[in-house]
């Protein structure tokens, strides 16, 4: 400051000292003082680092302001215009700062935050300089074009330093008050980042499954493999692996108006989806086997009202098969011993419920066979049986469905007498008016029998055999299968979850069970016991179709592709939700990097931005440009227009609030820099 203007100001403000003074917090003999040149000749790049060690950080956000009660200072019009022009040039440089750097290696972009540009690659100072200057670390030559995957000289992967957005761009991204980074926003971002990491891990796992399954398919086409996919043991070691878990994530916000109406996307759980796929295949397969049983046994061909219990058991058996085949859990539930024990326990449960029923059936059949014997003999109880309608109906029902004891033997009861005619004679009410007429008709039927004496003896043997009946053991079917002739075998279709074409033969125990033994099983229980017996026999086979960890590669490809598509959809939804939240994070990181510019790559650029203001004191700048000063309202429009003219990367159209926001951040930095040099020291502070 010189000339008449300087003398006038000095006369008006005699207490003002224009010379530089040392900061009060620096003690005597604590550090060598730096002799300062006048402000217009001062070069900020020549500051010694030892002098900065005694300066408080700009991150403290303390602003030194005049003591006057209001921000005012007598400044004439030429000086105002000069201040506006210099501040516009300083702000244009300040708003063009790029606080974040990115290292691009090939097509991979890595965030290099504040100091990451120099520490991204281990090595000496030369390799660090090559990264900062955008050179190839292998051949020491500059990379041709940003984004090329290989260096043009040595054909190696180049490392290129890519700048992030400018300060004015990040400032505009969070200009709305709802986009500011608050504590609640930070918690939301952290929660969404955890979900995003889970989604990315799911995508990686599903893609790995799909590629390995495609490799198996390629080998199977060249007759190297049979097309079966084998699960590795390392995939079952960690029960918290992403392909074992599931996650429900809300869809995009604009797709629903209320929270309870939002659709959900299930992400992850590729192991669980593979198991569900095998469960569906095993369920259909067990239904086909059950249909074979219904066809093999004439009695089972009838419709039963308890098919729901059979379906529940089929679902339970299908889940056991899926656990063993997919091997998505490493526990005792996938061992063959556990599965056989479970199947035997299911049969035992059915036999326990059937024990009481079988005992009642034996007693009922014994009474009916005694009435049948008395009816065919000359006993005195013969007329009593014929006179009772209920007893005649019971005997007729016994003839229509004879018990196993009457069907057993070398000469069954049905082959010695006309059973149909005898049953009609007992139940008909129109042809016989009295019991004597019915008795005469029965005598004629017995006289026409093959051997009347043997007929009564056969009935008595059946009664004695029923009295000696004992309930069989629960696993009798698994024992008699070894002795069943091959003529009663059922060919079971191969399971559809593996590429095997072997026909599995299941030997039933129809003749032994129907002819020599009572079980007490109803239609539902009998079908369930037959299914469990078949599974026990297959598990005991040397070449069991339930091999652990074997699945068709085609199923792996389809399920992995579906999981990847769901994870990709969730990833896009997460990116849409994170985009407005990360706007405040970007500006907060840029603001922190600018306030701490003494220790990162912004130091030199910050000093260049401060150079145009070296001829103005902090009191002048505060009087003109502090947003709370009376003079600022008159200079704000001119400052914004002039700043846009000087800027290369201009703010968005219509965004006029960048002047107040940038000045509120830039003026504390100017004050802290002046304080670091011992100039423009004032007496009071104001927090930002």
C-alpha positions as CSV (number, residue, x, y, z in Angstrom):
1,X,0.0,0.0,0.0
2,X,1.5,3.3,-1.1
3,X,0.7,6.9,-2.3
4,X,-2.0,9.2,-1.1
5,X,-4.5,6.4,-0.5
6,X,-2.1,4.7,1.9
7,X,-1.4,8.0,3.8
8,X,-5.1,8.7,4.1
9,X,-5.8,5.3,5.5
10,X,-2.9,5.6,7.9
11,X,-4.2,8.9,9.1
12,X,-7.7,7.7,9.5
13,X,-6.6,4.5,11.3
14,X,-3.5,5.4,13.2
15,X,-3.6,2.3,15.3
16,X,-3.3,-0.1,12.3
17,X,0.1,-1.7,12.0
18,X,1.0,-2.8,8.5
19,X,4.2,-4.7,9.3
20,X,4.2,-8.4,9.9
21,X,4.1,-9.7,13.5
22,X,4.9,-13.1,14.9
23,X,2.1,-15.3,16.3
24,X,1.6,-15.0,20.0
25,X,1.6,-18.8,20.6
26,X,5.2,-19.2,19.3
27,X,7.5,-18.9,22.3
28,X,10.8,-17.2,22.3
29,X,13.7,-19.1,20.8
30,X,11.4,-22.0,20.0
31,X,12.1,-21.9,16.2
32,X,13.9,-19.6,13.8
33,X,11.7,-16.8,12.4
34,X,11.3,-16.4,8.7
35,X,12.0,-12.9,7.4
36,X,9.1,-12.0,5.1
37,X,9.1,-9.9,2.0
38,X,6.2,-7.5,1.1
39,X,3.1,-9.3,0.3
40,X,3.2,-8.7,-3.4
41,X,6.7,-10.2,-3.7
42,X,5.9,-13.1,-1.5
43,X,6.1,-16.6,-3.0
44,X,4.0,-19.1,-1.0
45,X,6.0,-22.1,-2.4
46,X,9.2,-21.0,-0.5
47,X,7.8,-21.5,3.0
48,X,10.0,-23.7,5.1
49,X,8.4,-26.8,6.6
50,X,10.0,-26.0,10.0
51,X,8.1,-22.8,10.2
52,X,4.8,-24.7,9.7
53,X,5.4,-27.0,12.6
54,X,4.4,-24.3,15.0
55,X,1.2,-23.3,13.2
56,X,-2.2,-24.8,14.2
57,X,-4.1,-26.8,11.6
58,X,-6.7,-25.2,9.4
59,X,-9.0,-28.0,10.3
60,X,-9.7,-26.2,13.5
61,X,-12.1,-23.9,11.5
62,X,-11.2,-20.8,13.5
63,X,-11.7,-17.5,11.7
64,X,-10.0,-14.3,12.8
65,X,-12.3,-11.3,12.4
66,X,-12.1,-7.6,13.4
67,X,-13.2,-6.4,16.8
68,X,-15.7,-3.8,15.6
69,X,-19.0,-5.2,16.6
70,X,-19.9,-5.3,12.9
71,X,-17.9,-6.2,9.8
72,X,-17.1,-2.8,8.3
73,X,-14.0,-1.1,7.0
74,X,-13.7,2.1,4.9
75,X,-12.8,0.9,1.4
76,X,-13.1,3.1,-1.7
77,X,-14.6,2.0,-5.0
78,X,-11.3,1.3,-6.9
79,X,-10.1,-0.9,-4.1
80,X,-13.4,-2.8,-4.1
81,X,-13.2,-3.5,-7.8
82,X,-9.6,-4.7,-7.3
83,X,-10.6,-6.9,-4.4
84,X,-13.5,-8.4,-6.4
85,X,-11.2,-9.1,-9.3
86,X,-8.5,-10.7,-7.2
87,X,-11.0,-12.7,-5.1
88,X,-12.6,-14.0,-8.4
89,X,-9.2,-15.2,-9.7
90,X,-8.4,-16.8,-6.3
91,X,-11.8,-18.5,-6.1
92,X,-11.6,-19.8,-9.7
93,X,-8.3,-21.5,-8.8
94,X,-9.7,-22.7,-5.4
95,X,-12.9,-24.2,-6.9
96,X,-10.9,-26.0,-9.6
97,X,-9.0,-28.1,-7.0
98,X,-9.5,-31.8,-7.3
99,X,-9.3,-33.2,-3.8
100,X,-9.4,-36.9,-4.8
101,X,-7.1,-38.9,-7.1
102,X,-7.7,-42.2,-8.7
103,X,-5.2,-44.7,-10.0
104,X,-6.2,-46.6,-13.1
105,X,-4.4,-49.8,-13.9
106,X,-5.8,-51.1,-17.1
107,X,-9.5,-51.0,-16.7
108,X,-9.4,-51.2,-12.9
109,X,-10.0,-47.9,-11.0
110,X,-8.7,-47.6,-7.4
111,X,-9.4,-44.7,-5.1
112,X,-6.1,-43.1,-4.0
113,X,-7.7,-40.7,-1.4
114,X,-5.4,-38.0,0.1
115,X,-2.0,-39.6,0.0
116,X,-2.8,-42.7,-2.0
117,X,-1.2,-41.5,-5.2
118,X,2.3,-41.9,-3.7
119,X,1.7,-45.0,-1.7
120,X,-0.4,-47.1,-4.1
121,X,2.6,-49.2,-5.3
122,X,5.5,-50.3,-3.1
123,X,8.8,-49.1,-4.2
124,X,11.2,-46.2,-4.1
125,X,10.7,-42.5,-4.8
126,X,11.1,-43.0,-8.6
127,X,8.2,-45.4,-8.9
128,X,6.1,-43.1,-6.8
129,X,6.9,-40.2,-9.1
130,X,6.0,-42.3,-12.1
131,X,2.6,-42.8,-10.7
132,X,2.1,-39.1,-9.9
133,X,3.2,-38.1,-13.3
134,X,1.1,-40.7,-15.1
135,X,3.9,-42.8,-16.4
136,X,4.2,-46.6,-17.0
137,X,6.0,-48.1,-14.0
138,X,7.7,-50.8,-16.2
139,X,9.3,-48.8,-19.1
140,X,9.3,-45.4,-17.5
141,X,7.4,-43.8,-20.4
142,X,4.3,-41.8,-20.4
143,X,1.1,-43.7,-21.0
144,X,-0.4,-42.9,-24.4
145,X,-4.1,-42.6,-23.6
146,X,-5.9,-42.9,-20.3
147,X,-8.0,-46.0,-20.4
148,X,-5.7,-48.2,-22.6
149,X,-5.2,-51.6,-21.0
150,X,-1.5,-52.0,-22.2
151,X,1.4,-49.7,-22.5
152,X,2.2,-48.8,-26.1
153,X,6.0,-49.4,-25.6
154,X,6.4,-52.4,-23.3
155,X,2.9,-53.9,-23.6
156,X,2.6,-54.0,-19.8
157,X,-0.3,-52.7,-17.8
158,X,0.1,-48.9,-17.3
159,X,-0.6,-47.0,-14.1
160,X,-2.4,-43.7,-14.8
161,X,-3.3,-41.0,-12.3
162,X,-6.9,-39.8,-12.9
163,X,-8.2,-36.7,-11.1
164,X,-11.5,-36.8,-9.4
165,X,-14.3,-34.1,-9.6
166,X,-13.5,-30.5,-8.9
167,X,-14.5,-28.7,-5.7
168,X,-17.3,-26.8,-7.3
169,X,-18.8,-30.0,-8.8
170,X,-18.8,-31.8,-5.4
171,X,-20.2,-28.6,-3.8
172,X,-23.1,-28.6,-6.3
173,X,-23.8,-32.3,-5.7
174,X,-24.7,-31.7,-2.0
175,X,-26.2,-28.2,-2.4
176,X,-29.6,-29.4,-1.3
177,X,-29.9,-29.5,2.6
178,X,-31.3,-33.0,2.4
179,X,-28.0,-34.2,0.8
180,X,-25.8,-33.0,3.6
181,X,-23.8,-35.7,5.4
182,X,-25.4,-36.1,8.8
183,X,-25.0,-38.8,11.5
184,X,-28.1,-40.6,10.3
185,X,-27.0,-40.4,6.7
186,X,-23.6,-41.9,7.7
187,X,-25.3,-44.8,9.4
188,X,-27.5,-45.4,6.4
189,X,-24.5,-45.4,4.1
190,X,-22.6,-47.9,6.3
191,X,-25.6,-50.2,6.4
192,X,-26.0,-50.0,2.6
193,X,-22.3,-50.6,2.1
194,X,-22.5,-53.8,4.1
195,X,-25.4,-55.0,1.9
196,X,-23.5,-54.0,-1.2
197,X,-20.4,-56.0,-0.2
198,X,-22.7,-59.0,0.4
199,X,-24.2,-58.5,-3.1
200,X,-20.8,-58.2,-4.7
201,X,-19.6,-61.4,-3.0
202,X,-22.8,-63.2,-4.1
203,X,-22.2,-62.1,-7.7
204,X,-18.6,-63.4,-7.5
205,X,-19.6,-66.7,-6.0
206,X,-22.4,-67.3,-8.5
207,X,-20.2,-66.4,-11.5
208,X,-17.5,-68.8,-10.2
209,X,-20.2,-71.6,-9.9
210,X,-21.4,-70.9,-13.4
211,X,-17.9,-70.8,-15.0
212,X,-16.9,-74.1,-13.3
213,X,-20.2,-75.8,-14.4
214,X,-19.6,-74.6,-18.0
215,X,-16.2,-76.1,-17.8
216,X,-17.7,-79.4,-16.8
217,X,-20.1,-79.2,-19.7
218,X,-17.3,-78.5,-22.2
219,X,-15.4,-81.6,-20.8
220,X,-18.5,-83.8,-21.1
221,X,-18.9,-82.9,-24.8
222,X,-15.4,-84.2,-25.5
223,X,-16.1,-87.5,-23.5
224,X,-13.8,-86.4,-20.7
225,X,-16.5,-86.1,-18.1
226,X,-19.9,-87.5,-17.5
227,X,-21.5,-84.0,-17.0
228,X,-21.7,-84.3,-13.2
229,X,-20.7,-81.4,-11.0
230,X,-18.8,-82.2,-7.8
231,X,-18.9,-79.9,-4.8
232,X,-15.6,-79.1,-3.2
233,X,-15.1,-79.7,0.5
234,X,-13.8,-76.1,1.1
235,X,-17.3,-74.7,0.1
236,X,-18.9,-76.5,3.0
237,X,-16.3,-75.5,5.6
238,X,-17.7,-72.0,6.3
239,X,-21.4,-72.0,7.3
240,X,-21.5,-68.2,7.0
241,X,-20.3,-68.2,3.4
242,X,-22.4,-65.8,1.1
243,X,-23.7,-68.6,-1.1
244,X,-25.4,-70.1,2.0
245,X,-27.1,-67.0,3.2
246,X,-30.1,-65.1,1.9
247,X,-30.9,-61.4,2.0
248,X,-34.0,-59.5,1.3
249,X,-33.4,-56.0,0.0
250,X,-36.0,-53.3,-0.8
251,X,-36.4,-52.5,-4.5
252,X,-36.2,-49.1,-6.0
253,X,-38.1,-46.3,-4.3
254,X,-40.1,-45.1,-7.3
255,X,-41.6,-48.5,-7.8
256,X,-43.8,-48.3,-4.6
257,X,-45.4,-45.5,-2.7
258,X,-45.5,-47.2,0.7
259,X,-43.0,-49.3,2.6
260,X,-45.2,-52.3,3.0
261,X,-45.9,-52.4,-0.7
262,X,-42.3,-52.6,-1.9
263,X,-41.2,-55.6,-3.7
264,X,-38.3,-57.6,-2.3
265,X,-35.4,-59.3,-4.1
266,X,-33.9,-62.4,-2.5
267,X,-30.1,-62.2,-3.0
268,X,-27.6,-64.9,-2.3
269,X,-28.2,-68.4,-1.1
270,X,-27.0,-70.2,-4.1
271,X,-26.5,-73.4,-2.0
272,X,-30.1,-73.1,-0.7
273,X,-31.4,-72.6,-4.2
274,X,-29.5,-75.6,-5.4
275,X,-31.0,-77.6,-2.6
276,X,-34.5,-76.3,-3.4
277,X,-33.9,-77.3,-7.1
278,X,-33.0,-80.9,-6.0
279,X,-35.9,-81.0,-3.7
280,X,-38.3,-80.3,-6.6
281,X,-36.6,-83.0,-8.7
282,X,-36.6,-85.5,-5.9
283,X,-40.3,-84.8,-5.1
284,X,-41.3,-85.6,-8.7
285,X,-39.2,-88.7,-8.7
286,X,-40.7,-90.0,-5.5
287,X,-44.1,-89.4,-6.8
288,X,-43.3,-91.6,-9.8
289,X,-42.0,-94.3,-7.5
290,X,-45.2,-94.1,-5.4
291,X,-47.3,-94.5,-8.6
292,X,-45.3,-97.6,-9.4
293,X,-46.2,-99.0,-6.0
294,X,-49.9,-98.1,-6.5
295,X,-49.8,-100.0,-9.8
296,X,-47.9,-103.0,-8.4
297,X,-50.4,-103.5,-5.6
298,X,-54.0,-103.7,-6.7
299,X,-55.3,-102.5,-3.4
300,X,-53.1,-99.4,-3.6
301,X,-54.6,-98.5,-7.0
302,X,-57.7,-97.2,-5.2
303,X,-58.0,-93.6,-4.3
304,X,-57.2,-92.9,-0.6
305,X,-58.4,-89.9,1.4
306,X,-55.1,-89.6,3.2
307,X,-52.9,-88.6,0.3
308,X,-51.9,-85.5,2.2
309,X,-49.8,-87.5,4.7
310,X,-48.1,-89.3,1.8
311,X,-47.2,-86.0,0.2
312,X,-45.9,-84.7,3.5
313,X,-43.6,-87.7,3.8
314,X,-42.5,-87.4,0.2
315,X,-41.5,-83.8,0.9
316,X,-39.6,-84.9,4.0
317,X,-37.7,-87.6,2.1
318,X,-36.9,-85.2,-0.8
319,X,-35.4,-82.8,1.7
320,X,-33.2,-85.6,3.0
321,X,-32.1,-86.5,-0.5
322,X,-31.3,-82.8,-1.3
323,X,-29.2,-82.4,1.8
324,X,-27.1,-85.4,0.9
325,X,-26.8,-84.6,-2.8
326,X,-25.9,-80.9,-2.7
327,X,-23.8,-81.0,0.4
328,X,-24.5,-77.4,1.3
329,X,-24.1,-78.1,5.1
330,X,-21.3,-79.9,6.9
331,X,-23.1,-81.6,9.7
332,X,-24.3,-85.0,10.8
333,X,-27.5,-84.7,8.9
334,X,-25.8,-85.5,5.6
335,X,-24.3,-88.8,6.7
336,X,-25.8,-92.1,5.4
337,X,-26.1,-93.4,8.9
338,X,-28.3,-90.5,9.9
339,X,-30.5,-90.9,6.8
340,X,-31.0,-94.7,7.3
341,X,-31.8,-94.1,10.9
342,X,-34.3,-91.5,9.9
343,X,-36.0,-93.7,7.4
344,X,-36.2,-96.6,9.9
345,X,-37.7,-94.3,12.4
346,X,-40.3,-93.2,10.0
347,X,-41.3,-96.8,9.3
348,X,-41.2,-97.5,13.1
349,X,-43.6,-94.7,13.7
350,X,-46.0,-96.0,11.1
351,X,-45.9,-99.5,12.6
352,X,-46.4,-98.2,16.1
353,X,-49.6,-96.5,15.0
354,X,-50.6,-99.7,13.1
355,X,-50.0,-102.1,16.0
356,X,-53.2,-101.4,17.8
357,X,-55.2,-101.4,14.6
358,X,-53.7,-104.8,13.6
359,X,-54.6,-106.3,17.0
360,X,-58.2,-105.1,16.6
361,X,-58.4,-106.5,13.0
362,X,-57.1,-109.9,14.2
363,X,-59.8,-110.2,16.9
364,X,-62.5,-109.1,14.4
365,X,-61.4,-111.6,11.8
366,X,-61.3,-114.4,14.3
367,X,-64.9,-113.8,15.3
368,X,-66.0,-113.6,11.6
369,X,-64.2,-116.8,10.8
370,X,-65.9,-118.6,13.7
371,X,-69.3,-117.5,12.4
372,X,-68.3,-118.7,8.9
373,X,-67.3,-122.1,10.3
374,X,-70.6,-122.4,12.2
375,X,-72.5,-121.3,9.1
376,X,-71.0,-124.1,7.0
377,X,-71.2,-126.8,9.7
378,X,-74.2,-128.5,11.4
379,X,-73.6,-126.8,14.7
380,X,-76.5,-125.4,16.8
381,X,-75.2,-121.8,16.4
382,X,-75.9,-122.0,12.6
383,X,-79.5,-120.8,12.9
384,X,-78.5,-118.0,15.3
385,X,-76.0,-116.7,12.7
386,X,-78.5,-116.9,9.9
387,X,-81.2,-115.1,12.0
388,X,-78.9,-112.1,12.8
389,X,-78.6,-109.7,9.8
390,X,-75.4,-108.0,11.2
391,X,-73.6,-111.3,11.7
392,X,-74.5,-112.4,8.1
393,X,-73.2,-109.0,6.7
394,X,-69.9,-109.5,8.7
395,X,-69.4,-113.0,7.2
396,X,-70.2,-111.7,3.7
397,X,-67.6,-108.9,4.1
398,X,-65.1,-111.5,5.3
399,X,-65.7,-113.5,2.1
400,X,-65.3,-110.5,-0.1
401,X,-62.0,-109.5,1.5
402,X,-60.5,-112.7,3.1
403,X,-57.8,-112.2,5.7
404,X,-54.2,-113.5,5.0
405,X,-54.8,-116.7,7.0
406,X,-57.7,-117.8,4.6
407,X,-55.6,-116.9,1.5
408,X,-52.6,-118.9,2.8
409,X,-52.0,-122.6,2.5
410,X,-51.7,-125.1,-0.4
411,X,-55.5,-125.0,-1.1
412,X,-56.9,-121.5,-0.3
413,X,-60.5,-121.2,0.8
414,X,-61.7,-119.4,-2.3
415,X,-60.7,-122.3,-4.5
416,X,-62.8,-124.8,-2.6
417,X,-66.3,-123.1,-2.6
418,X,-68.2,-120.6,-4.6
419,X,-67.5,-117.5,-2.5
420,X,-69.6,-115.1,-4.6
421,X,-72.7,-117.3,-4.4
422,X,-72.3,-117.9,-0.7
423,X,-71.9,-114.1,-0.1
424,X,-75.1,-113.4,-2.1
425,X,-77.1,-116.0,-0.2
426,X,-76.1,-114.5,3.1
427,X,-76.9,-110.9,2.2
428,X,-80.0,-111.3,-0.1
429,X,-83.3,-110.4,1.6
430,X,-85.8,-110.9,-1.3
431,X,-85.3,-114.6,-2.2
432,X,-85.6,-116.1,1.3
433,X,-88.5,-115.3,3.6
434,X,-87.3,-117.5,6.5
435,X,-84.1,-118.7,8.0
436,X,-84.9,-122.3,7.1
437,X,-85.0,-121.4,3.4
438,X,-81.7,-119.7,3.6
439,X,-80.3,-122.6,5.5
440,X,-81.4,-125.0,2.8
441,X,-79.6,-122.9,0.1
442,X,-76.4,-122.8,2.1
443,X,-76.5,-126.6,2.5
444,X,-76.7,-127.0,-1.3
445,X,-73.7,-124.7,-1.7
446,X,-71.7,-126.7,0.8
447,X,-72.7,-130.0,-0.8
448,X,-71.3,-128.7,-4.2
449,X,-68.0,-127.7,-2.5
450,X,-64.8,-129.5,-3.6
451,X,-64.2,-131.2,-0.3
452,X,-66.6,-130.2,2.6
453,X,-64.4,-131.9,5.3
454,X,-61.3,-130.1,4.2
455,X,-63.2,-126.8,4.0
456,X,-64.0,-126.8,7.7
457,X,-60.5,-127.9,8.6
458,X,-59.0,-125.0,6.5
459,X,-61.2,-122.5,8.4
460,X,-60.1,-124.0,11.7
461,X,-56.4,-123.7,10.8
462,X,-56.9,-120.1,9.8
463,X,-58.5,-119.4,13.2
464,X,-55.6,-121.1,15.0
465,X,-53.1,-119.1,13.0
466,X,-54.8,-115.9,13.8
467,X,-54.7,-116.7,17.5
468,X,-51.0,-117.2,17.3
469,X,-50.4,-113.9,15.4
470,X,-47.6,-111.5,16.7
471,X,-46.9,-108.0,15.4
472,X,-43.8,-108.0,13.1
473,X,-40.7,-105.8,13.5
474,X,-40.7,-102.4,11.9
475,X,-37.9,-103.1,9.5
476,X,-39.2,-106.4,8.3
477,X,-39.5,-105.2,4.7
478,X,-35.7,-104.5,4.5
479,X,-35.1,-108.1,5.7
480,X,-37.5,-109.9,3.3
481,X,-36.2,-108.0,0.3
482,X,-33.2,-110.3,0.1
483,X,-35.5,-113.3,-0.2
484,X,-38.1,-111.9,-2.5
485,X,-38.1,-113.5,-6.0
486,X,-37.1,-111.4,-8.9
487,X,-40.6,-111.7,-10.4
488,X,-42.0,-109.2,-7.9
489,X,-39.2,-106.6,-8.6
490,X,-40.1,-103.1,-9.6
491,X,-37.9,-101.1,-11.9
492,X,-37.3,-97.7,-10.4
493,X,-36.5,-94.8,-12.8
494,X,-33.1,-93.2,-12.4
495,X,-33.0,-90.0,-10.3
496,X,-32.9,-86.8,-12.5
497,X,-30.3,-84.9,-10.6
498,X,-27.3,-86.8,-11.9
499,X,-26.2,-88.0,-15.3
500,X,-26.7,-91.7,-14.6
501,X,-28.6,-94.2,-16.8
502,X,-28.7,-97.2,-14.5
503,X,-32.0,-98.8,-13.8
504,X,-32.5,-99.5,-10.1
505,X,-34.5,-102.6,-9.3
506,X,-36.5,-102.5,-6.1
507,X,-37.6,-105.9,-4.8
508,X,-41.0,-105.8,-3.0
509,X,-42.3,-108.2,-0.4
510,X,-45.8,-108.5,-1.8
511,X,-46.3,-112.3,-1.6
512,X,-44.8,-112.6,1.9
513,X,-46.6,-109.6,3.2
514,X,-50.0,-110.4,1.7
515,X,-50.0,-114.1,2.2
516,X,-48.2,-114.8,5.5
517,X,-48.2,-111.7,7.6
518,X,-50.5,-109.1,9.0
519,X,-49.1,-105.5,9.3
520,X,-52.1,-103.4,10.3
521,X,-51.0,-100.7,7.9
522,X,-53.6,-98.7,6.1
523,X,-53.1,-97.6,2.5
524,X,-51.3,-94.4,3.5
525,X,-48.9,-96.1,6.0
526,X,-48.2,-98.9,3.5
527,X,-47.2,-96.5,0.8
528,X,-44.9,-94.6,3.2
529,X,-43.3,-97.8,4.4
530,X,-42.7,-99.0,0.9
531,X,-41.0,-95.7,0.0
532,X,-38.8,-95.8,3.1
533,X,-37.8,-99.4,2.4
534,X,-36.9,-98.5,-1.2
535,X,-34.6,-95.6,0.0
536,X,-33.0,-97.8,2.6
537,X,-32.2,-100.4,0.0
538,X,-30.7,-97.8,-2.4
539,X,-28.6,-96.3,0.4
540,X,-27.2,-99.7,1.2
541,X,-26.2,-100.3,-2.4
542,X,-22.6,-99.9,-3.5
543,X,-23.6,-97.7,-6.4
544,X,-26.1,-95.5,-4.7
545,X,-27.8,-92.8,-6.7
546,X,-27.6,-90.5,-3.7
547,X,-23.9,-89.7,-4.1
548,X,-22.8,-86.7,-2.0
549,X,-21.8,-83.6,-3.9
550,X,-22.9,-84.8,-7.4
551,X,-25.3,-82.7,-9.4
552,X,-25.9,-82.1,-13.1
553,X,-23.9,-79.2,-14.5
554,X,-26.9,-77.9,-16.4
555,X,-28.7,-77.3,-13.1
556,X,-25.7,-75.5,-11.7
557,X,-25.6,-73.2,-14.7
558,X,-29.3,-72.4,-14.6
559,X,-29.4,-71.8,-10.8
560,X,-26.2,-69.8,-10.8
561,X,-27.4,-67.6,-13.6
562,X,-30.7,-66.9,-11.7
563,X,-28.8,-66.0,-8.6
564,X,-26.5,-63.7,-10.5
565,X,-29.4,-61.9,-12.1
566,X,-31.1,-61.3,-8.7
567,X,-27.8,-60.0,-7.3
568,X,-27.3,-57.7,-10.3
569,X,-30.8,-56.3,-9.9
570,X,-30.1,-55.7,-6.2
571,X,-26.8,-54.0,-7.0
572,X,-28.4,-51.6,-9.3
573,X,-31.1,-50.7,-6.7
574,X,-28.3,-50.2,-4.1
575,X,-26.4,-47.9,-6.4
576,X,-29.6,-45.8,-7.0
577,X,-30.1,-45.5,-3.2
578,X,-26.4,-44.7,-2.5
579,X,-26.1,-42.1,-5.3
580,X,-27.9,-39.2,-3.4
581,X,-26.3,-40.2,-0.1
582,X,-22.8,-40.3,-1.4
583,X,-23.1,-36.7,-2.7
584,X,-22.6,-35.4,0.8
585,X,-19.8,-37.8,1.4
586,X,-17.9,-36.6,-1.6
587,X,-18.1,-32.9,-0.5
588,X,-17.2,-33.8,3.1
589,X,-14.1,-35.6,1.9
590,X,-13.2,-32.7,-0.4
591,X,-13.7,-30.2,2.4
592,X,-11.5,-32.2,4.8
593,X,-8.8,-32.6,2.2
594,X,-8.8,-28.8,1.4
595,X,-8.7,-27.9,5.1
596,X,-5.7,-30.2,5.6
597,X,-3.9,-29.3,2.4
598,X,-0.6,-28.8,4.2
599,X,-0.1,-32.6,4.3
600,X,-1.3,-33.8,0.9
601,X,-1.1,-33.1,-2.8
602,X,-3.2,-29.9,-2.7
603,X,-0.5,-27.9,-0.9
604,X,1.1,-26.3,-4.0
605,X,-2.2,-25.7,-5.7
606,X,-3.6,-24.0,-2.6
607,X,-0.6,-21.7,-2.5
608,X,-1.2,-20.7,-6.1
609,X,-4.8,-20.0,-5.3
610,X,-3.8,-17.7,-2.4
611,X,-1.3,-15.6,-4.5
612,X,-3.8,-13.1,-6.0
613,X,-4.9,-12.0,-2.5
614,X,-1.4,-11.2,-1.2
615,X,-2.0,-7.4,-1.6
616,X,-5.1,-7.4,0.7
617,X,-5.2,-7.8,4.4
618,X,-7.6,-10.2,6.1
619,X,-9.5,-7.2,7.4
620,X,-10.1,-6.0,3.9
621,X,-11.2,-9.4,2.8
622,X,-13.5,-9.9,5.7
623,X,-15.1,-6.5,5.2
624,X,-15.8,-7.2,1.5
625,X,-16.5,-10.9,1.3
626,X,-17.6,-12.3,4.6
627,X,-21.2,-13.5,4.0
628,X,-22.4,-11.6,7.1
629,X,-20.8,-8.3,6.2
630,X,-23.0,-5.4,5.0
631,X,-20.8,-4.8,2.0
632,X,-21.1,-8.4,0.8
633,X,-24.6,-8.1,-0.5
634,X,-23.5,-5.3,-2.9
635,X,-20.5,-7.3,-4.2
636,X,-21.9,-10.8,-4.3
637,X,-23.4,-10.6,-7.8
638,X,-20.3,-9.0,-9.3
639,X,-18.1,-11.6,-7.6
640,X,-20.1,-14.5,-8.9
641,X,-20.1,-13.2,-12.4
642,X,-16.4,-12.5,-12.5
643,X,-15.6,-15.9,-10.9
644,X,-17.5,-17.7,-13.6
645,X,-15.6,-15.8,-16.2
646,X,-12.3,-16.9,-14.8
647,X,-13.3,-20.6,-14.2
648,X,-12.5,-23.3,-16.7
649,X,-14.9,-25.9,-15.1
650,X,-17.9,-23.8,-14.5
651,X,-20.7,-24.5,-12.0
652,X,-24.1,-25.8,-13.1
653,X,-26.4,-23.2,-14.6
654,X,-28.6,-21.6,-12.0
655,X,-26.3,-22.5,-9.1
656,X,-25.6,-19.1,-7.6
657,X,-25.1,-20.2,-4.0
658,X,-21.6,-21.5,-4.7
659,X,-20.1,-18.0,-3.9
660,X,-21.4,-18.0,-0.3
661,X,-20.4,-21.7,0.2
662,X,-16.9,-21.3,-1.2
663,X,-16.2,-18.1,0.7
664,X,-17.3,-19.7,4.0
665,X,-14.7,-22.4,3.3
666,X,-12.0,-20.2,1.6
667,X,-11.8,-17.3,4.1
668,X,-10.8,-19.5,7.1
669,X,-8.1,-21.0,5.0
670,X,-6.7,-17.5,4.1
671,X,-6.8,-16.5,7.8
672,X,-5.0,-19.7,8.9
673,X,-2.4,-19.2,6.2
674,X,-1.7,-15.6,7.2
675,X,-1.6,-16.7,10.8
676,X,1.0,-19.3,10.0
677,X,3.3,-16.6,8.6
678,X,2.7,-14.2,11.4
679,X,0.8,-11.6,9.5
680,X,-2.7,-10.1,9.8
681,X,-3.0,-11.3,13.4
682,X,-6.2,-10.0,14.9
683,X,-7.6,-10.2,18.4
684,X,-10.9,-12.0,18.3
685,X,-12.2,-15.2,16.8
686,X,-15.4,-16.3,15.2
687,X,-16.3,-19.9,14.5
688,X,-17.4,-20.8,11.0
